[in-house]
């Protein structure tokens, strides 16, 4: 089975530099991003058996001006976030790459190169109110 497996424990082929493969086949930048990529997102915050998290691209809190144009920077890898109607009760800082696009651009952020690296908060546990989405 050497080299014919894949998943959380790598490919089992003896190569160690690309062991952090995410479910979509990309190589994660570090072990934290790798672990977060394998979170199974919840469908609804009403089900108490689920972790109430989803993976999404996050926007850099500050807006940048690049080449004279207002730009919006989005993470190129997904970050765990609480579902709508839920508030984070445990977070951890993660450093992720951000791609900066002109504010009116519609291209996919996950296919973009990294323009800068910044720290953002990943949600690890959420508390949901009675009127969650």
N, CA, C and O atoms as CSV, one atom per row, in Angstrom:
chain,resi,resn,atom,element,x,y,z
A,1,UNK,N,N,0.812,-1.201,0.000
A,1,UNK,CA,C,0.000,0.000,0.000
A,1,UNK,C,C,0.859,1.269,0.000
A,1,UNK,O,O,0.320,2.375,0.007
A,2,UNK,N,N,2.199,1.119,-0.008
A,2,UNK,CA,C,3.074,2.288,0.043
A,2,UNK,C,C,2.792,3.221,-1.141
A,2,UNK,O,O,2.810,2.804,-2.300
A,3,UNK,N,N,2.531,4.492,-0.819
A,3,UNK,CA,C,2.273,5.487,-1.852
A,3,UNK,C,C,0.868,5.459,-2.428
A,3,UNK,O,O,0.554,6.247,-3.320
A,4,UNK,N,N,0.014,4.563,-1.934
A,4,UNK,CA,C,-1.338,4.453,-2.473
A,4,UNK,C,C,-2.404,4.907,-1.483
A,4,UNK,O,O,-3.598,4.725,-1.721
A,5,UNK,N,N,-1.978,5.488,-0.392
A,5,UNK,CA,C,-2.931,5.997,0.591
A,5,UNK,C,C,-2.874,7.521,0.600
A,5,UNK,O,O,-1.930,8.112,0.077
A,6,UNK,N,N,-3.865,8.145,1.184
A,6,UNK,CA,C,-3.850,9.588,1.357
A,6,UNK,C,C,-4.765,9.942,2.509
A,6,UNK,O,O,-5.609,9.144,2.916
A,7,UNK,N,N,-4.592,11.139,3.029
A,7,UNK,CA,C,-5.450,11.585,4.108
A,7,UNK,C,C,-4.668,12.263,5.201
A,7,UNK,O,O,-3.587,12.803,4.969
A,8,UNK,N,N,-5.213,12.231,6.376
A,8,UNK,CA,C,-4.664,12.955,7.509
A,8,UNK,C,C,-3.236,12.532,7.845
A,8,UNK,O,O,-2.460,13.342,8.352
A,9,UNK,N,N,-2.888,11.315,7.579
A,9,UNK,CA,C,-1.546,10.825,7.906
A,9,UNK,C,C,-0.603,10.860,6.711
A,9,UNK,O,O,0.452,10.229,6.761
A,10,UNK,N,N,-0.936,11.562,5.653
A,10,UNK,CA,C,-0.069,11.669,4.484
A,10,UNK,C,C,-0.314,10.552,3.487
A,10,UNK,O,O,-1.318,9.842,3.543
A,11,UNK,N,N,0.648,10.420,2.563
A,11,UNK,CA,C,0.512,9.412,1.506
A,11,UNK,C,C,1.144,8.071,1.870
A,11,UNK,O,O,0.884,7.065,1.210
A,12,UNK,N,N,1.964,8.048,2.906
A,12,UNK,CA,C,2.626,6.799,3.267
A,12,UNK,C,C,3.672,6.391,2.251
A,12,UNK,O,O,3.907,5.200,2.050
A,13,UNK,N,N,4.318,7.384,1.593
A,13,UNK,CA,C,5.306,7.069,0.563
A,13,UNK,C,C,6.736,7.362,0.990
A,13,UNK,O,O,7.656,7.239,0.181
A,14,UNK,N,N,6.943,7.751,2.263
A,14,UNK,CA,C,8.277,8.038,2.756
A,14,UNK,C,C,8.732,9.472,2.543
A,14,UNK,O,O,9.706,9.899,3.163
A,15,UNK,N,N,8.071,10.214,1.701
A,15,UNK,CA,C,8.406,11.622,1.453
A,15,UNK,C,C,7.787,12.445,2.571
A,15,UNK,O,O,6.610,12.259,2.878
A,16,UNK,N,N,8.551,13.363,3.199
A,16,UNK,CA,C,8.029,14.068,4.362
A,16,UNK,C,C,7.815,15.566,4.148
A,16,UNK,O,O,7.226,16.212,5.014
A,17,UNK,N,N,8.263,16.144,3.038
A,17,UNK,CA,C,8.138,17.586,2.839
A,17,UNK,C,C,6.741,18.021,2.426
A,17,UNK,O,O,6.390,19.191,2.574
A,18,UNK,N,N,5.948,17.105,1.916
A,18,UNK,CA,C,4.604,17.471,1.464
A,18,UNK,C,C,3.532,16.674,2.190
A,18,UNK,O,O,2.489,16.359,1.615
A,19,UNK,N,N,3.786,16.351,3.447
A,19,UNK,CA,C,2.836,15.561,4.217
A,19,UNK,C,C,1.589,16.336,4.598
A,19,UNK,O,O,0.551,15.728,4.860
A,20,UNK,N,N,1.657,17.651,4.635
A,20,UNK,CA,C,0.518,18.460,5.058
A,20,UNK,C,C,-0.425,18.749,3.902
A,20,UNK,O,O,-0.661,19.912,3.574
A,21,UNK,N,N,-0.962,17.718,3.284
A,21,UNK,CA,C,-1.918,17.882,2.179
A,21,UNK,C,C,-3.319,18.075,2.744
A,21,UNK,O,O,-3.779,17.302,3.584
A,22,UNK,N,N,-3.983,19.113,2.270
A,22,UNK,CA,C,-5.343,19.399,2.702
A,22,UNK,C,C,-6.322,18.546,1.904
A,22,UNK,O,O,-5.923,17.935,0.913
A,23,UNK,N,N,-7.578,18.486,2.303
A,23,UNK,CA,C,-8.549,17.677,1.557
A,23,UNK,C,C,-8.672,18.062,0.085
A,23,UNK,O,O,-9.030,17.221,-0.740
A,24,UNK,N,N,-8.382,19.325,-0.262
A,24,UNK,CA,C,-8.471,19.739,-1.664
A,24,UNK,C,C,-7.173,19.494,-2.427
A,24,UNK,O,O,-7.069,19.866,-3.595
A,25,UNK,N,N,-6.176,18.869,-1.781
A,25,UNK,CA,C,-4.945,18.492,-2.451
A,25,UNK,C,C,-3.810,19.501,-2.353
A,25,UNK,O,O,-2.693,19.207,-2.779
A,26,UNK,N,N,-4.067,20.672,-1.808
A,26,UNK,CA,C,-3.012,21.678,-1.650
A,26,UNK,C,C,-2.148,21.343,-0.444
A,26,UNK,O,O,-2.589,20.643,0.467
A,27,UNK,N,N,-0.928,21.838,-0.442
A,27,UNK,CA,C,-0.029,21.632,0.694
A,27,UNK,C,C,-0.206,22.805,1.649
A,27,UNK,O,O,-0.034,23.960,1.261
A,28,UNK,N,N,-0.553,22.502,2.910
A,28,UNK,CA,C,-0.732,23.546,3.921
A,28,UNK,C,C,0.624,24.129,4.301
A,28,UNK,O,O,1.651,23.455,4.217
A,29,UNK,N,N,0.609,25.386,4.719
A,29,UNK,CA,C,1.846,26.099,5.066
A,29,UNK,C,C,2.440,25.631,6.390
A,29,UNK,O,O,3.653,25.705,6.587
A,30,UNK,N,N,1.589,25.150,7.300
A,30,UNK,CA,C,2.079,24.720,8.608
A,30,UNK,C,C,1.109,23.707,9.204
A,30,UNK,O,O,0.046,23.441,8.643
A,31,UNK,N,N,1.489,23.147,10.346
A,31,UNK,CA,C,0.682,22.087,10.954
A,31,UNK,C,C,-0.673,22.589,11.436
A,31,UNK,O,O,-1.649,21.839,11.403
A,32,UNK,N,N,-0.755,23.845,11.884
A,32,UNK,CA,C,-2.025,24.389,12.361
A,32,UNK,C,C,-3.011,24.523,11.199
A,32,UNK,O,O,-4.159,24.094,11.308
A,33,UNK,N,N,-2.567,25.118,10.090
A,33,UNK,CA,C,-3.432,25.244,8.915
A,33,UNK,C,C,-3.844,23.869,8.401
A,33,UNK,O,O,-4.975,23.680,7.953
A,34,UNK,N,N,-2.932,22.923,8.466
A,34,UNK,CA,C,-3.229,21.560,8.040
A,34,UNK,C,C,-4.340,20.949,8.890
A,34,UNK,O,O,-5.301,20.399,8.352
A,35,UNK,N,N,-4.215,21.043,10.207
A,35,UNK,CA,C,-5.227,20.477,11.102
A,35,UNK,C,C,-6.575,21.160,10.887
A,35,UNK,O,O,-7.608,20.490,10.858
A,36,UNK,N,N,-6.578,22.474,10.738
A,36,UNK,CA,C,-7.834,23.203,10.522
A,36,UNK,C,C,-8.508,22.794,9.212
A,36,UNK,O,O,-9.736,22.789,9.126
A,37,UNK,N,N,-7.721,22.454,8.200
A,37,UNK,CA,C,-8.310,22.105,6.904
A,37,UNK,C,C,-9.134,20.820,6.966
A,37,UNK,O,O,-9.997,20.601,6.116
A,38,UNK,N,N,-8.882,19.980,7.945
A,38,UNK,CA,C,-9.588,18.710,8.067
A,38,UNK,C,C,-10.810,18.789,8.978
A,38,UNK,O,O,-11.439,17.763,9.239
A,39,UNK,N,N,-11.164,19.983,9.469
A,39,UNK,CA,C,-12.385,20.145,10.258
A,39,UNK,C,C,-13.586,19.865,9.362
A,39,UNK,O,O,-13.672,20.381,8.248
A,40,UNK,N,N,-14.496,19.059,9.847
A,40,UNK,CA,C,-15.732,18.807,9.097
A,40,UNK,C,C,-16.707,19.928,9.427
A,40,UNK,O,O,-17.146,20.045,10.570
A,41,UNK,N,N,-17.053,20.754,8.440
A,41,UNK,CA,C,-17.932,21.894,8.726
A,41,UNK,C,C,-19.342,21.441,9.079
A,41,UNK,O,O,-19.837,20.430,8.581
A,42,UNK,N,N,-19.968,22.217,9.948
A,42,UNK,CA,C,-21.339,21.924,10.353
A,42,UNK,C,C,-22.314,22.471,9.321
A,42,UNK,O,O,-22.015,23.442,8.626
A,43,UNK,N,N,-23.460,21.853,9.229
A,43,UNK,CA,C,-24.533,22.319,8.343
A,43,UNK,C,C,-25.409,23.342,9.046
A,43,UNK,O,O,-25.886,24.295,8.429
A,44,UNK,N,N,-25.617,23.139,10.342
A,44,UNK,CA,C,-26.521,23.993,11.105
A,44,UNK,C,C,-26.031,24.083,12.539
A,44,UNK,O,O,-25.459,23.130,13.066
A,45,UNK,N,N,-26.252,25.219,13.166
A,45,UNK,CA,C,-25.865,25.357,14.575
A,45,UNK,C,C,-26.899,24.727,15.504
A,45,UNK,O,O,-26.686,24.686,16.715
A,46,UNK,N,N,-28.005,24.241,14.969
A,46,UNK,CA,C,-29.050,23.623,15.798
A,46,UNK,C,C,-28.679,22.219,16.253
A,46,UNK,O,O,-29.173,21.750,17.279
A,47,UNK,N,N,-27.819,21.548,15.504
A,47,UNK,CA,C,-27.431,20.180,15.847
A,47,UNK,C,C,-26.298,20.227,16.873
A,47,UNK,O,O,-25.187,20.645,16.547
A,48,UNK,N,N,-26.568,19.802,18.107
A,48,UNK,CA,C,-25.565,19.889,19.169
A,48,UNK,C,C,-24.444,18.872,19.000
A,48,UNK,O,O,-23.432,18.961,19.696
A,49,UNK,N,N,-24.597,17.904,18.093
A,49,UNK,CA,C,-23.538,16.919,17.889
A,49,UNK,C,C,-22.446,17.436,16.952
A,49,UNK,O,O,-21.387,16.818,16.839
A,50,UNK,N,N,-22.691,18.565,16.280
A,50,UNK,CA,C,-21.712,19.120,15.348
A,50,UNK,C,C,-20.850,20.166,16.031
A,50,UNK,O,O,-21.190,20.655,17.108
A,51,UNK,N,N,-19.746,20.504,15.406
A,51,UNK,CA,C,-18.797,21.426,16.026
A,51,UNK,C,C,-19.147,22.892,15.792
A,51,UNK,O,O,-18.477,23.766,16.342
A,52,UNK,N,N,-20.159,23.187,15.006
A,52,UNK,CA,C,-20.666,24.544,14.783
A,52,UNK,C,C,-19.636,25.463,14.119
A,52,UNK,O,O,-19.646,26.675,14.335
A,53,UNK,N,N,-18.769,24.891,13.331
A,53,UNK,CA,C,-17.753,25.649,12.610
A,53,UNK,C,C,-17.914,25.461,11.117
A,53,UNK,O,O,-18.468,24.462,10.658
A,54,UNK,N,N,-17.426,26.428,10.368
A,54,UNK,CA,C,-17.315,26.308,8.920
A,54,UNK,C,C,-15.938,26.841,8.544
A,54,UNK,O,O,-15.318,27.575,9.314
A,55,UNK,N,N,-15.473,26.476,7.384
A,55,UNK,CA,C,-14.198,26.973,6.880
A,55,UNK,C,C,-14.487,28.031,5.837
A,55,UNK,O,O,-15.247,27.793,4.899
A,56,UNK,N,N,-13.882,29.205,5.995
A,56,UNK,CA,C,-14.122,30.263,5.032
A,56,UNK,C,C,-12.893,31.156,4.898
A,56,UNK,O,O,-12.047,31.227,5.789
A,57,UNK,N,N,-12.825,31.822,3.777
A,57,UNK,CA,C,-11.791,32.824,3.572
A,57,UNK,C,C,-12.156,34.032,4.424
A,57,UNK,O,O,-13.322,34.422,4.484
A,58,UNK,N,N,-11.168,34.623,5.080
A,58,UNK,CA,C,-11.424,35.794,5.917
A,58,UNK,C,C,-10.810,37.028,5.277
A,58,UNK,O,O,-9.808,36.944,4.567
A,59,UNK,N,N,-11.418,38.165,5.537
A,59,UNK,CA,C,-10.940,39.424,4.985
A,59,UNK,C,C,-10.000,40.087,5.986
A,59,UNK,O,O,-10.264,40.106,7.188
A,60,UNK,N,N,-8.898,40.629,5.469
A,60,UNK,CA,C,-7.979,41.391,6.296
A,60,UNK,C,C,-8.721,42.607,6.822
A,60,UNK,O,O,-9.428,43.278,6.071
A,61,UNK,N,N,-8.564,42.894,8.109
A,61,UNK,CA,C,-9.343,43.955,8.728
A,61,UNK,C,C,-9.041,45.338,8.167
A,61,UNK,O,O,-9.924,46.194,8.117
A,62,UNK,N,N,-7.795,45.564,7.743
A,62,UNK,CA,C,-7.478,46.872,7.175
A,62,UNK,C,C,-7.499,46.799,5.652
A,62,UNK,O,O,-7.124,45.783,5.067
A,63,UNK,N,N,-7.936,47.875,5.020
A,63,UNK,CA,C,-7.965,47.932,3.553
A,63,UNK,C,C,-6.658,48.563,3.085
A,63,UNK,O,O,-6.182,49.524,3.688
A,64,UNK,N,N,-6.081,48.033,2.023
A,64,UNK,CA,C,-4.802,48.508,1.506
A,64,UNK,C,C,-4.985,49.223,0.179
A,64,UNK,O,O,-5.930,48.954,-0.564
A,65,UNK,N,N,-4.073,50.132,-0.106
A,65,UNK,CA,C,-4.023,50.773,-1.414
A,65,UNK,C,C,-2.807,50.212,-2.140
A,65,UNK,O,O,-1.673,50.380,-1.691
A,66,UNK,N,N,-3.052,49.546,-3.265
A,66,UNK,CA,C,-1.983,48.937,-4.055
A,66,UNK,C,C,-2.045,49.523,-5.449
A,66,UNK,O,O,-3.082,49.469,-6.111
A,67,UNK,N,N,-0.930,50.085,-5.893
A,67,UNK,CA,C,-0.838,50.743,-7.200
A,67,UNK,C,C,-1.936,51.798,-7.365
A,67,UNK,O,O,-2.490,51.963,-8.452
A,68,UNK,N,N,-2.244,52.508,-6.280
A,68,UNK,CA,C,-3.228,53.579,-6.329
A,68,UNK,C,C,-4.676,53.128,-6.270
A,68,UNK,O,O,-5.579,53.964,-6.294
A,69,UNK,N,N,-4.921,51.818,-6.194
A,69,UNK,CA,C,-6.286,51.295,-6.151
A,69,UNK,C,C,-6.596,50.740,-4.761
A,69,UNK,O,O,-5.749,50.111,-4.127
A,70,UNK,N,N,-7.824,50.985,-4.300
A,70,UNK,CA,C,-8.277,50.378,-3.051
A,70,UNK,C,C,-8.342,48.861,-3.260
A,70,UNK,O,O,-8.902,48.385,-4.247
A,71,UNK,N,N,-7.769,48.121,-2.332
A,71,UNK,CA,C,-7.741,46.666,-2.460
A,71,UNK,C,C,-8.325,46.007,-1.229
A,71,UNK,O,O,-8.206,46.517,-0.115
A,72,UNK,N,N,-8.956,44.871,-1.445
A,72,UNK,CA,C,-9.458,44.039,-0.375
A,72,UNK,C,C,-8.588,42.800,-0.335
A,72,UNK,O,O,-8.344,42.177,-1.369
A,73,UNK,N,N,-8.118,42.435,0.850
A,73,UNK,CA,C,-7.248,41.273,0.988
A,73,UNK,C,C,-8.009,40.138,1.666
A,73,UNK,O,O,-8.571,40.308,2.747
A,74,UNK,N,N,-8.018,38.974,1.011
A,74,UNK,CA,C,-8.704,37.786,1.519
A,74,UNK,C,C,-7.702,36.658,1.707
A,74,UNK,O,O,-6.737,36.542,0.951
A,75,UNK,N,N,-7.935,35.829,2.717
A,75,UNK,CA,C,-7.013,34.720,2.970
A,75,UNK,C,C,-7.086,33.714,1.825
A,75,UNK,O,O,-8.161,33.439,1.294
A,76,UNK,N,N,-5.938,33.176,1.458
A,76,UNK,CA,C,-5.881,32.206,0.359
A,76,UNK,C,C,-6.130,30.788,0.856
A,76,UNK,O,O,-6.236,29.859,0.055
A,77,UNK,N,N,-6.224,30.616,2.157
A,77,UNK,CA,C,-6.600,29.330,2.712
A,77,UNK,C,C,-7.735,29.550,3.703
A,77,UNK,O,O,-7.787,30.585,4.366
A,78,UNK,N,N,-8.638,28.591,3.807
A,78,UNK,CA,C,-9.784,28.782,4.688
A,78,UNK,C,C,-9.388,28.770,6.164
A,78,UNK,O,O,-8.432,28.107,6.565
A,79,UNK,N,N,-10.145,29.517,6.955
A,79,UNK,CA,C,-9.929,29.641,8.390
A,79,UNK,C,C,-11.217,29.206,9.097
A,79,UNK,O,O,-12.305,29.592,8.669
A,80,UNK,N,N,-11.118,28.411,10.173
A,80,UNK,CA,C,-12.333,28.006,10.893
A,80,UNK,C,C,-13.040,29.209,11.522
A,80,UNK,O,O,-12.418,30.037,12.187
A,81,UNK,N,N,-14.357,29.284,11.295
A,81,UNK,CA,C,-15.181,30.365,11.831
A,81,UNK,C,C,-16.485,29.770,12.352
A,81,UNK,O,O,-16.958,28.751,11.849
A,82,UNK,N,N,-17.055,30.411,13.353
A,82,UNK,CA,C,-18.348,29.983,13.899
A,82,UNK,C,C,-19.445,30.228,12.865
A,82,UNK,O,O,-19.363,31.160,12.065
A,83,UNK,N,N,-20.460,29.389,12.892
A,83,UNK,CA,C,-21.620,29.570,12.029
A,83,UNK,C,C,-22.372,30.837,12.421
A,83,UNK,O,O,-22.234,31.311,13.549
A,84,UNK,N,N,-23.169,31.396,11.501
A,84,UNK,CA,C,-23.997,32.560,11.856
A,84,UNK,C,C,-24.893,32.234,13.057
A,84,UNK,O,O,-25.477,31.152,13.124
A,85,UNK,N,N,-24.994,33.154,13.984
A,85,UNK,CA,C,-25.768,32.952,15.195
A,85,UNK,C,C,-24.951,32.376,16.329
A,85,UNK,O,O,-25.471,32.157,17.423
A,86,UNK,N,N,-23.677,32.130,16.081
A,86,UNK,CA,C,-22.783,31.576,17.097
A,86,UNK,C,C,-21.638,32.559,17.355
A,86,UNK,O,O,-21.218,33.295,16.462
A,87,UNK,N,N,-21.153,32.552,18.578
A,87,UNK,CA,C,-20.040,33.420,18.964
A,87,UNK,C,C,-18.861,32.551,19.384
A,87,UNK,O,O,-19.054,31.521,20.030
A,88,UNK,N,N,-17.636,32.954,19.024
A,88,UNK,CA,C,-16.474,32.160,19.431
A,88,UNK,C,C,-16.249,32.244,20.946
A,88,UNK,O,O,-16.310,33.323,21.535
A,89,UNK,N,N,-15.991,31.091,21.560
A,89,UNK,CA,C,-15.648,31.069,22.981
A,89,UNK,C,C,-14.201,30.636,23.186
A,89,UNK,O,O,-13.662,30.733,24.289
A,90,UNK,N,N,-13.575,30.154,22.101
A,90,UNK,CA,C,-12.161,29.802,22.147
A,90,UNK,C,C,-11.578,30.087,20.777
A,90,UNK,O,O,-12.119,29.647,19.763
A,91,UNK,N,N,-10.475,30.822,20.741
A,91,UNK,CA,C,-9.811,31.152,19.480
A,91,UNK,C,C,-8.314,30.900,19.608
A,91,UNK,O,O,-7.786,30.713,20.704
A,92,UNK,N,N,-7.656,30.901,18.469
A,92,UNK,CA,C,-6.207,30.803,18.448
A,92,UNK,C,C,-5.686,31.638,17.290
A,92,UNK,O,O,-6.312,31.676,16.231
A,93,UNK,N,N,-4.548,32.310,17.469
A,93,UNK,CA,C,-3.997,33.072,16.348
A,93,UNK,C,C,-3.367,32.139,15.317
A,93,UNK,O,O,-2.670,31.189,15.672
A,94,UNK,N,N,-3.617,32.416,14.047
A,94,UNK,CA,C,-3.005,31.672,12.947
A,94,UNK,C,C,-2.467,32.674,11.930
A,94,UNK,O,O,-3.079,33.712,11.678
A,95,UNK,N,N,-1.342,32.355,11.366
A,95,UNK,CA,C,-0.771,33.189,10.319
A,95,UNK,C,C,-1.135,32.573,8.983
A,95,UNK,O,O,-0.832,31.408,8.722
A,96,UNK,N,N,-1.784,33.356,8.139
A,96,UNK,CA,C,-2.203,32.872,6.824
A,96,UNK,C,C,-1.772,33.866,5.753
A,96,UNK,O,O,-1.517,35.038,6.031
A,97,UNK,N,N,-1.697,33.373,4.541
A,97,UNK,CA,C,-1.396,34.232,3.408
A,97,UNK,C,C,-2.651,34.935,2.932
A,97,UNK,O,O,-3.741,34.363,2.944
A,98,UNK,N,N,-2.488,36.182,2.513
A,98,UNK,CA,C,-3.596,36.963,1.979
A,98,UNK,C,C,-3.278,37.379,0.560
A,98,UNK,O,O,-2.139,37.724,0.243
A,99,UNK,N,N,-4.278,37.347,-0.286
A,99,UNK,CA,C,-4.176,37.840,-1.652
A,99,UNK,C,C,-5.003,39.117,-1.721
A,99,UNK,O,O,-6.150,39.151,-1.276
A,100,UNK,N,N,-4.416,40.157,-2.278
A,100,UNK,CA,C,-5.098,41.444,-2.330
A,100,UNK,C,C,-5.608,41.694,-3.747
A,100,UNK,O,O,-4.853,41.613,-4.716
A,101,UNK,N,N,-6.899,42.000,-3.850
A,101,UNK,CA,C,-7.562,42.219,-5.123
A,101,UNK,C,C,-8.156,43.614,-5.145
A,101,UNK,O,O,-8.481,44.171,-4.096
A,102,UNK,N,N,-8.301,44.179,-6.330
A,102,UNK,CA,C,-9.034,45.432,-6.417
A,102,UNK,C,C,-10.417,45.189,-5.851
A,102,UNK,O,O,-10.987,44.115,-6.044
A,103,UNK,N,N,-10.955,46.154,-5.168
A,103,UNK,CA,C,-12.226,45.980,-4.450
A,103,UNK,C,C,-13.361,45.481,-5.330
A,103,UNK,O,O,-14.285,44.843,-4.825
A,104,UNK,N,N,-13.322,45.754,-6.639
A,104,UNK,CA,C,-14.412,45.323,-7.524
A,104,UNK,C,C,-14.104,44.018,-8.259
A,104,UNK,O,O,-14.870,43.620,-9.137
A,105,UNK,N,N,-12.996,43.340,-7.920
A,105,UNK,CA,C,-12.613,42.103,-8.596
A,105,UNK,C,C,-13.491,40.945,-8.150
A,105,UNK,O,O,-13.911,40.896,-6.994
A,106,UNK,N,N,-13.774,40.007,-9.057
A,106,UNK,CA,C,-14.632,38.862,-8.761
A,106,UNK,C,C,-13.893,37.529,-8.850
A,106,UNK,O,O,-14.535,36.481,-8.777
A,107,UNK,N,N,-12.554,37.529,-9.006
A,107,UNK,CA,C,-11.841,36.265,-9.189
A,107,UNK,C,C,-11.774,35.474,-7.884
A,107,UNK,O,O,-11.896,36.039,-6.797
A,108,UNK,N,N,-11.579,34.162,-8.005
A,108,UNK,CA,C,-11.528,33.276,-6.849
A,108,UNK,C,C,-10.255,33.515,-6.060
A,108,UNK,O,O,-9.162,33.512,-6.624
A,109,UNK,N,N,-10.390,33.719,-4.766
A,109,UNK,CA,C,-9.231,34.010,-3.930
A,109,UNK,C,C,-8.349,32.777,-3.739
A,109,UNK,O,O,-7.145,32.924,-3.528
A,110,UNK,N,N,-8.904,31.574,-3.807
A,110,UNK,CA,C,-8.117,30.374,-3.560
A,110,UNK,C,C,-7.176,30.039,-4.710
A,110,UNK,O,O,-6.305,29.182,-4.558
A,111,UNK,N,N,-7.332,30.698,-5.856
A,111,UNK,CA,C,-6.443,30.475,-6.990
A,111,UNK,C,C,-5.384,31.570,-7.112
A,111,UNK,O,O,-4.644,31.600,-8.095
A,112,UNK,N,N,-5.301,32.458,-6.140
A,112,UNK,CA,C,-4.421,33.614,-6.204
A,112,UNK,C,C,-3.121,33.364,-5.456
A,112,UNK,O,O,-3.030,32.471,-4.614
A,113,UNK,N,N,-2.119,34.171,-5.779
A,113,UNK,CA,C,-0.840,34.099,-5.084
A,113,UNK,C,C,-0.923,34.886,-3.779
A,113,UNK,O,O,-1.833,35.693,-3.590
A,114,UNK,N,N,0.024,34.650,-2.890
A,114,UNK,CA,C,0.067,35.319,-1.599
A,114,UNK,C,C,0.786,36.654,-1.745
A,114,UNK,O,O,1.928,36.707,-2.200
A,115,UNK,N,N,0.104,37.735,-1.352
A,115,UNK,CA,C,0.706,39.067,-1.391
A,115,UNK,C,C,1.326,39.448,-0.055
A,115,UNK,O,O,2.323,40.168,-0.021
A,116,UNK,N,N,0.752,38.976,1.039
A,116,UNK,CA,C,1.294,39.246,2.366
A,116,UNK,C,C,0.794,38.212,3.344
A,116,UNK,O,O,-0.200,37.532,3.093
A,117,UNK,N,N,1.497,38.095,4.477
A,117,UNK,CA,C,1.088,37.171,5.534
A,117,UNK,C,C,0.726,37.992,6.755
A,117,UNK,O,O,1.438,38.924,7.129
A,118,UNK,N,N,-0.382,37.635,7.366
A,118,UNK,CA,C,-0.867,38.318,8.553
A,118,UNK,C,C,-1.452,37.292,9.515
A,118,UNK,O,O,-1.791,36.174,9.128
A,119,UNK,N,N,-1.559,37.692,10.756
A,119,UNK,CA,C,-2.173,36.838,11.768
A,119,UNK,C,C,-3.649,37.197,11.904
A,119,UNK,O,O,-4.016,38.372,11.945
A,120,UNK,N,N,-4.476,36.179,11.973
A,120,UNK,CA,C,-5.913,36.356,12.202
A,120,UNK,C,C,-6.340,35.334,13.244
A,120,UNK,O,O,-5.563,34.450,13.604
A,121,UNK,N,N,-7.559,35.448,13.724
A,121,UNK,CA,C,-8.055,34.534,14.750
A,121,UNK,C,C,-8.860,33.397,14.115
A,121,UNK,O,O,-9.793,33.639,13.350
A,122,UNK,N,N,-8.493,32.173,14.438
A,122,UNK,CA,C,-9.276,31.001,14.048
A,122,UNK,C,C,-10.163,30.640,15.229
A,122,UNK,O,O,-9.705,30.623,16.371
A,123,UNK,N,N,-11.416,30.354,14.961
A,123,UNK,CA,C,-12.344,29.951,16.009
A,123,UNK,C,C,-12.182,28.454,16.265
A,123,UNK,O,O,-12.137,27.661,15.324
A,124,UNK,N,N,-12.096,28.075,17.521
A,124,UNK,CA,C,-11.940,26.672,17.874
A,124,UNK,C,C,-13.182,26.088,18.532
A,124,UNK,O,O,-13.442,24.890,18.420
A,125,UNK,N,N,-13.949,26.928,19.214
A,125,UNK,CA,C,-15.183,26.480,19.868
A,125,UNK,C,C,-16.178,27.634,19.823
A,125,UNK,O,O,-15.797,28.802,19.898
A,126,UNK,N,N,-17.462,27.289,19.699
A,126,UNK,CA,C,-18.498,28.302,19.540
A,126,UNK,C,C,-19.651,28.046,20.505
A,126,UNK,O,O,-19.956,26.904,20.846
A,127,UNK,N,N,-20.278,29.129,20.933
A,127,UNK,CA,C,-21.479,29.071,21.735
A,127,UNK,C,C,-22.598,29.670,20.886
A,127,UNK,O,O,-22.467,30.788,20.387
A,128,UNK,N,N,-23.684,28.940,20.722
A,128,UNK,CA,C,-24.753,29.387,19.836
A,128,UNK,C,C,-25.983,29.780,20.619
A,128,UNK,O,O,-26.335,29.154,21.618
A,129,UNK,N,N,-26.637,30.839,20.141
A,129,UNK,CA,C,-27.863,31.292,20.807
A,129,UNK,C,C,-29.063,30.492,20.313
A,129,UNK,O,O,-28.947,29.697,19.380
A,130,UNK,N,N,-30.195,30.702,20.932
A,130,UNK,CA,C,-31.404,29.933,20.599
A,130,UNK,C,C,-31.937,30.242,19.202
A,130,UNK,O,O,-32.652,29.423,18.625
A,131,UNK,N,N,-31.604,31.401,18.650
A,131,UNK,CA,C,-32.118,31.779,17.336
A,131,UNK,C,C,-31.030,31.696,16.273
A,131,UNK,O,O,-30.920,32.586,15.429
A,132,UNK,N,N,-30.245,30.663,16.306
A,132,UNK,CA,C,-29.152,30.536,15.332
A,132,UNK,C,C,-29.709,30.259,13.934
A,132,UNK,O,O,-30.863,29.860,13.780
A,133,UNK,N,N,-28.878,30.476,12.931
A,133,UNK,CA,C,-29.287,30.260,11.531
A,133,UNK,C,C,-29.131,28.809,11.138
A,133,UNK,O,O,-29.426,28.442,10.000
